[in-house]
Amino acid sequence: MKNQKEIEYPDVALNHRSLPSDPELRVRAIETLLLEKKLIKTESIDAIIDLYENKIGPINGAKVIARAWIDKKFKERLLSDARSAIQELPYIGKQGYNIIAVENTKTVHNVVVCTLCSCYPWSLLGIPPSWYKSDQYRARVVREPRKVLSEFGLKLSEKIEIRVWDSTSELRYLVVPEKPKEADGLVEKELVKYITRDVMIGTALVKVS
Ligand code: FE
């Protein structure tokens, strides 16, 4: 009779090899399993996706930034304790994680990543873009942020320091961009249109046309 090790080890190795490497395939496999076991319903998944993709999107984050741009005191609170400042805004639900707001200035540019997986402030920015979850972005933005940002079309002067923030399941980051001069005089509702998802991740600058 074979001992326990001889029987189990090849099976474990085989299972690990057969795991799909693509996150999308892995998600599909988990979803299928949960549906088969009747632990979730397709309609519930669709409702959650619709909520984050269409109803939340990056609009909540944009509202936070727009408020910070027009209300100096709110901006101070946002930069010192983002979690409680964000909770002052009634339309945004409680965050299930802590959040830090990092401010772009004339000399510092911030960019956010999750090197381990894909931690992201969902309740502020909606569903993360696929590039945010990619191995390439996660590995490269920490090693060569200036080059990666230039590939996004964001060419920063060598004089600007780039700070890369690594998110975790407990702690997420929100980039507070600089308000461009062209945005002076615009009201909160108009400002929101120019504050995009990528601006709040740090891979783009605000463009007011
Ligand atoms: Fe993560």
Boltz pocket constraint, residues with backbone or C-beta under 6 A from the ligand:
constraints:
  - pocket:
      binder: B
      contacts: [[A, 114], [A, 115], [A, 116], [A, 117], [A, 118], [A, 119], [A, 120], [A, 167], [A, 168], [A, 169]]
      max_distance: 6.0
